[in-house]
Structures are given as structure tokens and as C-alpha cells.
């Protein structure tokens, strides 16, 4: 199906997202920080990025701006535990905004929707 990049500083979340999205038929690469993610994106093509906002070293919103500059054609889904960032204008660069939950149906739905559009 698609080649996805999941960026989250929590290893358990990365593992869960990878397992669930791979069950949907996608190939999933995970990264724990922005530096690793940017390096991967420079050497590998991705169809979609799932990005957490709260990262250890750098805000996911800052990383979103870098992705938009360097890889403007790659859609990004912001996936965070905080709904308050949805009103932050810097989050508007993302193609979708999903609030984290143990139920990944919303995330999977947005992945399908965005991939269908691209």
C-alpha cells in the first residue's frame, strides 16, 4: 500500500502505531526524534508522515515546518494527546490532526483518506 514514517518520542506508541498500520498493509518506519526523522526523509521516500507534537528535543510543530520546506509534497498527520494545539496556526500546515487514543480508528481513517487524495 504506502510507505509511512511515524515520528514519536515514546517507544510504545511507535511500536503500537507500526503494528496497527502494518496490519492495514502499509510499510512503516519509525523514528524517535526530529533529527533521525529528517535524515530518514532525505534518504527514503515516504507517502505519509504521522507526527507527534511533543518530542524530546524539538517541537513537532517546528519539525512540521521543516518538513513543509524540505518535503512539501509529503502529507503529514499530527497525532497528539493535546487537542489545544489544533488552534495553533502552525498546526495548520498538517493535512490532518488526530488526538491520541488507545483506539486507532481515527488515525487509520485519516491515513486512508489522505492516501486516497494523493
C-alpha positions in Angstrom: 0.0 0.0 0.0 2.0 3.0 1.3 5.3 3.8 2.9 4.7 5.6 6.2 7.0 7.4 8.6 5.9 7.5 12.3 7.7 10.1 14.5 7.1 9.9 18.2 9.4 10.0 21.2 7.6 7.2 23.0 8.7 3.8 22.0 5.5 2.1 23.0 3.5 4.4 20.8 5.9 3.9 17.9 5.5 0.1 18.2 1.7 0.3 18.5 1.3 2.6 15.5 3.7 0.5 13.4 1.9 -2.8 14.3 -1.6 -1.3 13.6 -0.6 0.4 10.4 1.3 -2.6 9.1 -1.9 -4.6 9.7 -3.5 -2.2 7.3 -1.0 -3.3 4.7 1.5 -0.4 4.9 5.2 -0.4 5.3 6.1 1.6 8.5 9.4 3.2 9.5 9.6 4.7 13.0 11.8 7.5 14.4 12.1 8.7 18.0 13.3 12.3 17.3 13.3 15.0 14.7 17.0 14.6 13.7 16.6 10.9 12.9 13.3 11.7 11.0 14.8 14.4 8.8 17.8 12.1 8.0 15.5 9.3 7.0 13.4 11.6 4.9 16.4 12.7 3.0 17.3 9.1 2.1 14.0 7.4 1.7 10.7 8.3 0.1 7.5 8.3 2.2 3.9 8.6 1.2 2.8 10.0 4.6 4.2 11.1 7.9 2.5 10.6 11.3 4.0 13.2 13.7 3.7 13.7 17.4 3.8 17.3 18.6 5.6 16.7 21.9 9.0 15.4 21.0 12.0 15.4 23.4 14.5 17.6 21.5 12.3 19.7 19.3 8.6 20.5 19.0 6.7 18.5 16.4 5.3 21.8 15.1 8.9 23.0 14.4 9.6 19.7 12.7 6.4 20.1 10.7 7.7 23.5 9.4 11.0 21.9 8.3 9.1 19.0 6.6 6.9 21.5 4.8 10.0 23.4 3.5 12.1 20.3 2.6 9.5 17.8 1.5 6.4 19.9 0.7 4.6 17.2 -1.2 4.5 14.7 1.7 1.3 14.8 3.7 1.5 15.0 7.5 -0.9 13.9 10.2 -0.3 15.5 13.6 -1.2 13.0 16.2 -1.0 14.3 19.8 -2.5 13.8 23.2 -3.3 17.6 23.3 -6.3 18.9 21.4 -5.3 22.5 22.3 -2.7 22.6 19.5 -5.4 22.3 16.9 -6.0 26.1 17.3 -2.3 26.9 16.9 -1.9 28.3 13.4 1.4 26.4 12.9 -0.5 23.1 13.1 -2.5 24.2 10.0 0.4 23.1 7.8 -0.6 19.5 8.6 -3.1 17.6 6.4 -4.9 16.2 9.5 -5.0 16.5 13.2 -5.8 13.4 15.4 -6.0 13.3 19.2 -4.1 10.2 20.5 -6.3 7.4 21.8 -5.9 3.7 22.6 -8.4 3.3 19.7 -6.5 4.0 16.5 -9.6 4.1 14.3 -9.5 7.9 13.8 -5.8 7.7 12.8 -6.4 4.8 10.4 -9.3 6.7 8.9 -7.2 9.8 8.3 -4.4 7.7 6.8 -6.8 6.1 4.3 -8.4 9.5 3.5 -5.2 11.3 2.9 -3.6 8.5 0.9 -6.7 8.3 -1.3 -6.3 12.0 -2.1 -2.7 11.8 -3.1 
